[in-house]
Amino acid sequence: MIFKANKNGQNNHKRRLEDQFQTQYTTIMEDVEIEGTLNTHDNIRIGGNLKGKINSSGVIWISKDAKIEGNINANGLIVEGYVLGNVQCSGKVELRPGARIKGDITCASIAISKGCALEGKVEMLEGKLKTFVVKRNMFENELNI
Protein backbone atom coordinates (compact mmCIF):
# COMPACT_ATOMS: atom_id res chain seq x y z
CA MET A 1 0.00 0.00 0.00
CA ILE A 2 1.35 3.41 -0.94
CA PHE A 3 0.69 6.51 1.13
CA LYS A 4 1.27 10.06 -0.01
CA ALA A 5 3.84 12.11 1.84
CA ASN A 6 3.02 15.40 3.52
CA LYS A 7 4.27 18.81 2.36
CA ASN A 8 7.69 18.13 3.92
CA GLY A 9 8.05 14.85 2.03
CA GLN A 10 7.49 12.76 5.16
CA ASN A 11 5.01 9.94 5.54
CA ASN A 12 3.27 10.52 8.86
CA HIS A 13 0.72 7.76 8.35
CA LYS A 14 0.72 5.65 11.51
CA ARG A 15 -1.70 2.89 10.75
CA ARG A 16 -0.02 0.19 12.84
CA LEU A 17 0.54 0.51 16.56
CA GLU A 18 4.15 -0.51 16.00
CA ASP A 19 4.63 2.74 14.06
CA GLN A 20 3.42 4.65 17.12
CA PHE A 21 5.58 2.70 19.55
CA GLN A 22 8.09 5.16 20.96
CA THR A 23 11.81 4.54 20.66
CA GLN A 24 11.92 4.54 24.46
CA TYR A 25 9.91 1.80 26.17
CA THR A 26 10.19 -0.70 28.99
CA THR A 27 11.05 -4.31 28.16
CA ILE A 28 10.33 -7.37 30.27
CA MET A 29 12.62 -10.09 28.92
CA GLU A 30 11.67 -13.69 28.11
CA ASP A 31 13.20 -15.21 31.26
CA VAL A 32 11.26 -12.92 33.65
CA GLU A 33 8.18 -14.06 35.56
CA ILE A 34 6.00 -11.54 37.39
CA GLU A 35 3.08 -12.12 39.73
CA GLY A 36 0.94 -9.13 40.73
CA THR A 37 -0.37 -5.93 39.19
CA LEU A 38 1.72 -4.01 36.66
CA ASN A 39 0.92 -0.27 36.41
CA THR A 40 2.70 1.98 33.92
CA HIS A 41 2.20 5.18 31.94
CA ASP A 42 4.81 4.18 29.37
CA ASN A 43 4.84 1.81 26.44
CA ILE A 44 5.92 -1.67 27.46
CA ARG A 45 7.03 -4.79 25.60
CA ILE A 46 6.52 -8.06 27.47
CA GLY A 47 8.48 -11.16 26.53
CA GLY A 48 8.10 -13.14 29.76
CA ASN A 49 5.24 -14.47 31.87
CA LEU A 50 2.91 -12.34 33.95
CA LYS A 51 0.13 -13.45 36.31
CA GLY A 52 -2.00 -10.49 37.29
CA LYS A 53 -3.48 -7.28 35.93
CA ILE A 54 -1.76 -4.89 33.54
CA ASN A 55 -2.76 -1.20 33.46
CA SER A 56 -1.10 1.17 31.01
CA SER A 57 -1.91 4.54 29.46
CA GLY A 58 0.54 3.60 26.70
CA VAL A 59 0.85 0.72 24.25
CA ILE A 60 1.45 -2.83 25.50
CA TRP A 61 3.25 -5.26 23.19
CA ILE A 62 2.91 -8.95 24.10
CA SER A 63 5.76 -10.75 22.29
CA LYS A 64 5.38 -14.18 20.69
CA ASP A 65 6.78 -16.21 23.61
CA ALA A 66 4.99 -14.20 26.32
CA LYS A 67 2.14 -15.55 28.41
CA ILE A 68 -0.23 -13.22 30.26
CA GLU A 69 -2.77 -14.56 32.76
CA GLY A 70 -4.89 -11.61 33.83
CA ASN A 71 -6.91 -8.69 32.57
CA ILE A 72 -5.32 -5.94 30.47
CA ASN A 73 -6.34 -2.28 30.43
CA ALA A 74 -4.39 -0.12 27.95
CA ASN A 75 -4.46 2.61 25.35
CA GLY A 76 -3.17 0.25 22.64
CA LEU A 77 -2.32 -3.46 22.48
CA ILE A 78 -0.23 -5.61 20.17
CA VAL A 79 -0.50 -9.37 20.76
CA GLU A 80 1.82 -11.96 19.29
CA GLY A 81 1.76 -14.33 22.30
CA TYR A 82 -0.86 -15.76 24.67
CA VAL A 83 -3.40 -13.85 26.78
CA LEU A 84 -5.80 -15.51 29.21
CA GLY A 85 -8.03 -12.69 30.41
CA ASN A 86 -10.19 -9.82 29.28
CA VAL A 87 -8.85 -6.83 27.35
CA GLN A 88 -10.11 -3.26 27.74
CA CYS A 89 -8.45 -0.93 25.24
CA SER A 90 -9.35 2.72 24.59
CA GLY A 91 -7.54 2.60 21.25
CA LYS A 92 -6.52 -0.12 18.81
CA VAL A 93 -5.88 -3.82 19.36
CA GLU A 94 -3.67 -5.71 16.87
CA LEU A 95 -3.69 -9.51 16.88
CA ARG A 96 -0.68 -10.69 14.91
CA PRO A 97 0.00 -14.17 13.49
CA GLY A 98 0.37 -16.66 16.34
CA ALA A 99 -1.63 -14.56 18.83
CA ARG A 100 -3.88 -16.55 21.17
CA ILE A 101 -6.50 -14.80 23.31
CA LYS A 102 -8.95 -16.51 25.61
CA GLY A 103 -11.16 -13.70 26.88
CA ASP A 104 -13.34 -10.80 25.78
CA ILE A 105 -11.99 -7.70 24.02
CA THR A 106 -13.48 -4.21 24.29
CA CYS A 107 -11.74 -1.67 22.05
CA ALA A 108 -12.12 1.25 19.66
CA SER A 109 -10.70 -0.70 16.70
CA ILE A 110 -9.19 -4.11 16.04
CA ALA A 111 -6.98 -5.69 13.40
CA ILE A 112 -6.89 -9.49 13.29
CA SER A 113 -4.21 -11.21 11.21
CA LYS A 114 -4.45 -14.63 9.65
CA GLY A 115 -3.20 -17.31 12.05
CA CYS A 116 -4.72 -15.89 15.26
CA ALA A 117 -7.04 -17.62 17.71
CA LEU A 118 -9.66 -15.72 19.69
CA GLU A 119 -12.01 -17.44 22.11
CA GLY A 120 -14.32 -14.71 23.36
CA LYS A 121 -16.33 -11.79 22.10
CA VAL A 122 -15.27 -8.45 20.68
CA GLU A 123 -17.17 -5.31 21.63
CA MET A 124 -16.48 -2.01 19.90
CA LEU A 125 -16.59 1.19 21.95
CA GLU A 126 -19.46 3.46 20.96
CA GLY A 127 -18.70 6.74 19.22
CA LYS A 128 -15.32 5.49 17.99
CA LEU A 129 -16.48 3.67 14.85
CA LYS A 130 -15.21 5.10 11.58
CA THR A 131 -15.49 3.58 8.14
CA PHE A 132 -12.43 3.33 5.93
CA VAL A 133 -13.71 6.18 3.73
CA VAL A 134 -14.09 8.50 6.73
CA LYS A 135 -10.59 7.57 7.98
CA ARG A 136 -9.08 8.11 4.50
CA ASN A 137 -10.74 11.53 4.22
CA MET A 138 -9.42 12.49 7.68
CA PHE A 139 -5.92 11.40 6.63
CA GLU A 140 -6.06 13.33 3.36
CA ASN A 141 -7.29 16.43 5.20
CA GLU A 142 -4.33 16.21 7.59
CA LEU A 143 -1.98 16.21 4.61
CA ASN A 144 -3.92 18.94 2.80
CA ILE A 145 -4.27 16.80 -0.32
Kinemage of the C-alpha trace (Angstrom):
@kinemage 1
@onewidth
@group {chain A} dominant
@subgroup {mainchain}
@vectorlist {calphas} color= white
{ca met a 1} P 0.000 0.000 0.000
{ca ile a 2} L 1.352 3.408 -0.945
{ca phe a 3} L 0.688 6.512 1.132
{ca lys a 4} L 1.266 10.057 -0.006
{ca ala a 5} L 3.845 12.108 1.843
{ca asn a 6} L 3.018 15.405 3.517
{ca lys a 7} L 4.265 18.807 2.358
{ca asn a 8} L 7.687 18.130 3.918
{ca gly a 9} L 8.053 14.855 2.027
{ca gln a 10} L 7.494 12.765 5.161
{ca asn a 11} L 5.010 9.937 5.540
{ca asn a 12} L 3.267 10.522 8.861
{ca his a 13} L 0.722 7.760 8.347
{ca lys a 14} L 0.716 5.647 11.512
{ca arg a 15} L -1.704 2.885 10.754
{ca arg a 16} L -0.024 0.187 12.838
{ca leu a 17} L 0.541 0.510 16.562
{ca glu a 18} L 4.152 -0.508 15.996
{ca asp a 19} L 4.633 2.742 14.057
{ca gln a 20} L 3.417 4.648 17.120
{ca phe a 21} L 5.582 2.699 19.546
{ca gln a 22} L 8.094 5.157 20.964
{ca thr a 23} L 11.812 4.545 20.660
{ca gln a 24} L 11.917 4.536 24.460
{ca tyr a 25} L 9.912 1.801 26.169
{ca thr a 26} L 10.194 -0.697 28.988
{ca thr a 27} L 11.049 -4.312 28.162
{ca ile a 28} L 10.328 -7.375 30.271
{ca met a 29} L 12.620 -10.093 28.915
{ca glu a 30} L 11.672 -13.693 28.106
{ca asp a 31} L 13.200 -15.209 31.257
{ca val a 32} L 11.261 -12.922 33.646
{ca glu a 33} L 8.181 -14.061 35.562
{ca ile a 34} L 6.004 -11.542 37.392
{ca glu a 35} L 3.080 -12.120 39.725
{ca gly a 36} L 0.938 -9.133 40.732
{ca thr a 37} L -0.370 -5.926 39.191
{ca leu a 38} L 1.718 -4.011 36.656
{ca asn a 39} L 0.915 -0.270 36.408
{ca thr a 40} L 2.702 1.982 33.921
{ca his a 41} L 2.196 5.178 31.940
{ca asp a 42} L 4.813 4.184 29.367
{ca asn a 43} L 4.842 1.812 26.441
{ca ile a 44} L 5.919 -1.673 27.461
{ca arg a 45} L 7.027 -4.788 25.601
{ca ile a 46} L 6.522 -8.059 27.473
{ca gly a 47} L 8.482 -11.162 26.535
{ca gly a 48} L 8.097 -13.141 29.760
{ca asn a 49} L 5.240 -14.471 31.867
{ca leu a 50} L 2.914 -12.338 33.945
{ca lys a 51} L 0.134 -13.453 36.306
{ca gly a 52} L -2.004 -10.487 37.286
{ca lys a 53} L -3.478 -7.277 35.928
{ca ile a 54} L -1.763 -4.886 33.535
{ca asn a 55} L -2.761 -1.197 33.463
{ca ser a 56} L -1.095 1.170 31.007
{ca ser a 57} L -1.905 4.538 29.460
{ca gly a 58} L 0.540 3.601 26.697
{ca val a 59} L 0.848 0.715 24.255
{ca ile a 60} L 1.446 -2.833 25.503
{ca trp a 61} L 3.252 -5.258 23.185
{ca ile a 62} L 2.907 -8.951 24.097
{ca ser a 63} L 5.757 -10.750 22.294
{ca lys a 64} L 5.383 -14.181 20.686
{ca asp a 65} L 6.778 -16.213 23.607
{ca ala a 66} L 4.992 -14.197 26.316
{ca lys a 67} L 2.144 -15.550 28.414
{ca ile a 68} L -0.233 -13.219 30.256
{ca glu a 69} L -2.773 -14.560 32.756
{ca gly a 70} L -4.893 -11.614 33.826
{ca asn a 71} L -6.910 -8.691 32.572
{ca ile a 72} L -5.323 -5.940 30.473
{ca asn a 73} L -6.340 -2.279 30.427
{ca ala a 74} L -4.388 -0.121 27.950
{ca asn a 75} L -4.465 2.612 25.352
{ca gly a 76} L -3.174 0.253 22.640
{ca leu a 77} L -2.320 -3.460 22.484
{ca ile a 78} L -0.226 -5.610 20.166
{ca val a 79} L -0.501 -9.365 20.763
{ca glu a 80} L 1.825 -11.963 19.286
{ca gly a 81} L 1.763 -14.328 22.303
{ca tyr a 82} L -0.859 -15.763 24.669
{ca val a 83} L -3.395 -13.852 26.779
{ca leu a 84} L -5.797 -15.515 29.212
{ca gly a 85} L -8.026 -12.687 30.408
{ca asn a 86} L -10.193 -9.815 29.276
{ca val a 87} L -8.851 -6.826 27.345
{ca gln a 88} L -10.108 -3.258 27.741
{ca cys a 89} L -8.451 -0.933 25.239
{ca ser a 90} L -9.349 2.716 24.595
{ca gly a 91} L -7.536 2.595 21.247
{ca lys a 92} L -6.524 -0.118 18.808
{ca val a 93} L -5.884 -3.820 19.359
{ca glu a 94} L -3.673 -5.714 16.875
{ca leu a 95} L -3.692 -9.514 16.884
{ca arg a 96} L -0.684 -10.689 14.913
{ca pro a 97} L -0.003 -14.174 13.493
{ca gly a 98} L 0.374 -16.663 16.340
{ca ala a 99} L -1.631 -14.564 18.829
{ca arg a 100} L -3.884 -16.550 21.173
{ca ile a 101} L -6.496 -14.800 23.309
{ca lys a 102} L -8.950 -16.512 25.610
{ca gly a 103} L -11.160 -13.698 26.884
{ca asp a 104} L -13.336 -10.801 25.784
{ca ile a 105} L -11.992 -7.701 24.022
{ca thr a 106} L -13.482 -4.210 24.288
{ca cys a 107} L -11.740 -1.673 22.052
{ca ala a 108} L -12.122 1.251 19.656
{ca ser a 109} L -10.701 -0.705 16.699
{ca ile a 110} L -9.189 -4.106 16.040
{ca ala a 111} L -6.976 -5.693 13.398
{ca ile a 112} L -6.886 -9.489 13.288
{ca ser a 113} L -4.214 -11.206 11.213
{ca lys a 114} L -4.449 -14.629 9.653
{ca gly a 115} L -3.196 -17.306 12.049
{ca cys a 116} L -4.719 -15.895 15.264
{ca ala a 117} L -7.042 -17.620 17.709
{ca leu a 118} L -9.659 -15.721 19.687
{ca glu a 119} L -12.013 -17.440 22.112
{ca gly a 120} L -14.321 -14.710 23.361
{ca lys a 121} L -16.330 -11.793 22.098
{ca val a 122} L -15.274 -8.450 20.679
{ca glu a 123} L -17.165 -5.309 21.632
{ca met a 124} L -16.484 -2.011 19.901
{ca leu a 125} L -16.586 1.189 21.948
{ca glu a 126} L -19.461 3.463 20.959
{ca gly a 127} L -18.705 6.738 19.221
{ca lys a 128} L -15.325 5.492 17.989
{ca leu a 129} L -16.484 3.673 14.849
{ca lys a 130} L -15.206 5.099 11.580
{ca thr a 131} L -15.489 3.584 8.142
{ca phe a 132} L -12.432 3.331 5.926
{ca val a 133} L -13.715 6.179 3.729
{ca val a 134} L -14.088 8.500 6.732
{ca lys a 135} L -10.593 7.571 7.978
{ca arg a 136} L -9.081 8.108 4.504
{ca asn a 137} L -10.738 11.528 4.217
{ca met a 138} L -9.421 12.490 7.676
{ca phe a 139} L -5.920 11.399 6.631
{ca glu a 140} L -6.059 13.333 3.359
{ca asn a 141} L -7.295 16.435 5.198
{ca glu a 142} L -4.331 16.206 7.586
{ca leu a 143} L -1.976 16.209 4.609
{ca asn a 144} L -3.924 18.938 2.796
{ca ile a 145} L -4.270 16.801 -0.324
